[in-house]
Amino acid sequence: MSLPAVELSGISKRFGAVVANDGVDLVLRPGSVHAVMGENGAGKSTLMSIMFGMVRPDSGRIAVEGRPVDFSGPLDAIAAGLGMVHQHFRLFDEMTVAENVVYGAEPRRFGLFDRRAAAERVRELAERYGLDTDPGALVGSLSAGAKQRVEILKALHRDARILILDEPTAVLTPSEVTSLFSVIRRAADGGATVVLVTHKIHEVLSVSDEITVLRGGRVTGRFDTATASAQELVHAMTGREVHEVANPGTGTPGETVLEVEHLTVGAGATTVVSDVSLRVRAGEIVGIAGVSGNGQHDLVAAILGTQRPDSGRVRLLGRDVTAESVRTRRSHGLAVIPEDRRGEGSAIAMSITENIMLGHHRNPPIGAASGLGRGWMSLAAARTMATDLIQAYDVRTSGESLPVGALSGGNAQKVVVARELAHNAPLLIAEQPTQGVDVGAIEAIHGRLLDYRNSGGAILLVSHEISELMALADRILVMFSGAVVAEFDRQEATVELIGAALAGAGNAAQAQAAEQELQVPAV
Ligand SMILES: Nc1ncnc2c1ncn2[C@@H]1O[C@H](COP(=O)(O)OP(=O)(O)OP(=O)(O)O)[C@@H](O)[C@H]1O
């Protein structure tokens, strides 16, 4: 039996009162794909950061290919043969793919950077691992999936034999996920070891060989993927059964809350939203399906007011807000869960309470109506609100004063969702509301969104997860190349129909990937 590629023994790490890892043992077999799963805050990212030398454990040992190591930083880990692809890319947008890949380990000729050798190296690695890329392209112009391939190439260029991927599929479209998985398989078949952190059980079951589950910083399950079931994994992660919630399809929608008429954003060759009309009524969830980059985000931006449409109208509760500011639109009854929770959704240096307050400071009892006068707010009331929401949404934190940046990714997302739902606005725009969120929290957030609908709220839901749209939406619109190409009622929407709509839009690979995604349980 060959030596483990990596062996972690008794790893523990505390952050103040929080025990992020508690005596964790993990053995990675060479040439295998090992998935690490667990609820938000279970300690997965901390464990990966320890393995990659970014965080020092309080106790425990690490051995790479049988040799004990003591990393004092990522450079030591890289020298030992590890590579890591982070959730948030660390690339230079204004440099080319090749320059980014070789940065810090450049091929040289007569002491000078050898551009041609760099491009050649990228081409050679890309071909060996099946990574589709253009060495000369500027990284800033690439999609999330293409940027991720650059990160993978960076690790491979440094001869990484052990590749750590932290939630690599969160930003990918279904077809990009399919190609990433074939790259992972190819790397493992060539002898590399891949560690994959993800929340998505169907992904784990389709790509991994072994699975380790963490809960509360401890290992609660080890599985051979070939014999593991979705139910067992959910149980090891949450300690309970998780039931998928679904829209009952009952009730009659009320008045029109959002009306978009012939909206076009961009002109000519740069058109990103093309003549889109839709309406969302009170007590209704309208879903938008489609591959990211097909105009969904720009449509949302135009409805919100962060992007100016070239033509068309946006009406909120009958009032034309096309020329209004974001702030005015919000004050007329619009709440939003944005796609980019770190950039737009939250202020990571600010506390949970301060983040919860954003946009609520004019609301009683926190803002002007709290008897303190205009421009003042009651800190005590704000703290109470934050504490209540932390409890209601099961945000795993040591307290309301912690900066949002110190929360695990999924818990930071729960803060944004809690804040926006607390507005009780007539219209909620939710973009990827469960991105990076664990199965138990998905169940909870889905339940909240349905409560919102059932109590008369209107929701425009944009999601890459077709299973999420099928579970929640009363109607599903499919977007392709900026236009709405199909619309389905909840009763008539099926995997095949949505797949066909995507295929009809000229993207067979996407349709196939979407169907694959839909054929596995959503847990
Ligand atoms: N720098 C830090 N300071 C304080 N607490 C931290 C820090 N980093 C992590 N934590 C805490 O350690 C715990 C484990 O966090 P970690 O990010 O490892 O979880 P995770 O399993 O990766 O979660 P997610 O699925 O949400 O990304 C969480 O309670 C988190 O708040």
The ligand as a Gaussian input file, in Angstrom:
#p B3LYP/6-31G(d) Opt

LIG

0 1
 N      -10.198000      34.317000      11.179000
 C      -11.208000      33.899000      11.942000
 N      -11.555000      34.550000      13.083000
 C      -12.567000      34.123000      13.856000
 N      -13.299000      33.027000      13.589000
 C      -13.007000      32.337000      12.487000
 C      -11.951000      32.721000      11.593000
 N      -11.885000      31.826000      10.582000
 C      -12.858000      30.924000      10.816000
 N      -13.537000      31.218000      11.955000
 C      -14.645000      30.458000      12.552000
 O      -14.287000      29.080000      12.534000
 C      -15.436000      28.288000      12.231000
 C      -15.127000      27.398000      11.036000
 O      -15.077000      28.218000       9.873000
 P      -14.738000      27.645000       8.421000
 O      -14.639000      28.829000       7.509000
 O      -13.582000      26.733000       8.529000
 O      -16.051000      26.825000       8.112000
 P      -16.521000      26.119000       6.744000
 O      -16.865000      24.710000       7.090000
 O      -15.521000      26.329000       5.696000
 O      -17.867000      26.906000       6.428000
 P      -18.601000      27.350000       5.014000
 O      -19.210000      26.116000       4.454000
 O      -19.693000      28.293000       5.459000
 O      -17.569000      27.998000       4.146000
 C      -16.597000      29.247000      11.989000
 O      -17.340000      29.327000      13.195000
 C      -15.909000      30.565000      11.710000
 O      -16.724000      31.647000      12.119000

